[in-house]
Amino acid sequence: MKSVLVYIGAAGAEIAGCFAFWAWLRLGASVWWLLPGVISLIAFAVLLTLVESVAAGRAFAAYGGVYIAASLAWLWAVEGMRPDRWDVGGAFFCLIGAAVIVFGPRASAAMPS
């Protein structure tokens, strides 16, 4: 359960940080938008290190599905554009893929030295 909460927090931090750059470069926002954007991206990177996984690549791969769903939530909540059925269906499949990566049975492996 901790990993799910960390993934959700990381997605929010990454999307907010990236949106700050989008706002500056595409929407004409002040360069000062970059300061909270960079702080948010640092928080994103730190949060991903808290995921309970022995392999960074597996943690990042599973995060991809959460990021897609969170991006569509951002689209709706912040940008005011409701995702269509194709967006929702695609996000659903991505979350299923992320769940397979996180919860799939595998032999326990120690971190490489």
C-alpha positions in Angstrom: 0.0 0.0 0.0 2.9 2.3 0.8 4.2 2.0 -2.8 0.8 3.0 -4.2 0.7 6.2 -2.1 4.3 7.0 -3.1 3.5 6.5 -6.7 0.5 8.8 -6.5 2.6 11.5 -4.7 5.4 11.1 -7.2 3.0 11.5 -10.1 1.5 14.6 -8.7 5.0 16.1 -8.1 6.2 15.2 -11.6 3.2 16.5 -13.4 3.2 19.7 -11.4 6.9 20.2 -12.1 6.5 19.5 -15.8 3.5 21.7 -16.0 5.5 24.6 -14.5 7.8 24.4 -17.5 4.9 24.0 -19.9 3.3 27.1 -18.4 6.5 29.1 -18.8 7.4 27.9 -22.3 3.9 27.5 -23.9 1.5 29.6 -21.9 3.8 32.7 -21.3 3.9 32.4 -17.5 6.7 34.1 -15.6 10.1 32.5 -15.4 9.4 32.3 -11.6 7.2 29.4 -12.3 10.4 27.4 -12.8 11.4 27.6 -9.1 8.4 25.6 -7.7 8.7 23.4 -10.9 12.2 22.4 -10.1 11.4 21.8 -6.4 8.5 19.7 -7.5 10.7 17.6 -9.8 13.2 17.1 -7.1 10.4 15.9 -4.8 9.3 13.5 -7.6 12.8 11.9 -7.8 13.1 11.6 -4.0 9.6 10.0 -3.8 10.4 7.3 -6.3 13.3 6.2 -4.2 10.8 5.3 -1.5 9.1 2.7 -3.6 9.4 -0.8 -2.1 11.4 -2.5 -5.0 14.8 -4.1 -5.2 15.2 -2.8 -8.8 14.9 0.8 -9.9 13.8 -0.2 -13.4 10.9 -2.2 -12.2 9.8 0.6 -9.9 10.0 3.1 -12.8 8.2 0.8 -15.2 5.3 0.3 -12.8 5.2 4.1 -12.1 4.6 4.7 -15.8 1.0 3.3 -15.6 0.3 5.5 -12.5 1.8 8.5 -14.3 -0.6 8.1 -17.3 -3.7 7.9 -15.1 -2.5 10.8 -13.0 -1.8 12.9 -16.2 -5.4 12.4 -17.3 -6.7 13.4 -13.8 -4.5 16.5 -14.1 -6.0 17.1 -17.6 -9.5 17.1 -16.1 -8.9 18.8 -12.7 -6.4 21.5 -13.7 -6.8 22.0 -17.4 -10.6 21.5 -17.4 -10.6 19.0 -20.2 -12.6 15.8 -19.6 -10.8 12.7 -20.7 -12.7 10.7 -23.4 -13.4 7.0 -23.4 -10.2 6.3 -25.2 -8.1 8.1 -22.6 -9.9 6.3 -19.8 -9.6 2.9 -21.6 -5.9 3.4 -22.3 -5.2 4.5 -18.7 -7.1 1.4 -17.4 -4.9 -0.9 -19.4 -1.8 0.9 -18.3 -2.8 0.5 -14.6 -3.4 -3.2 -15.2 0.1 -3.4 -16.6 1.5 -1.6 -13.6 -0.3 -3.9 -11.3 1.2 -6.9 -13.1 4.6 -5.5 -12.7 4.2 -4.6 -9.0 2.2 -7.7 -7.8 3.5 -10.4 -10.2 5.0 -13.4 -8.6 8.7 -13.6 -8.9 11.6 -15.2 -7.1 13.0 -12.8 -4.5 16.2 -11.3 -5.6 18.9 -9.4 -3.7 20.3 -6.1 -4.9 23.3 -6.7 -7.1 26.6 -5.8 -5.4 
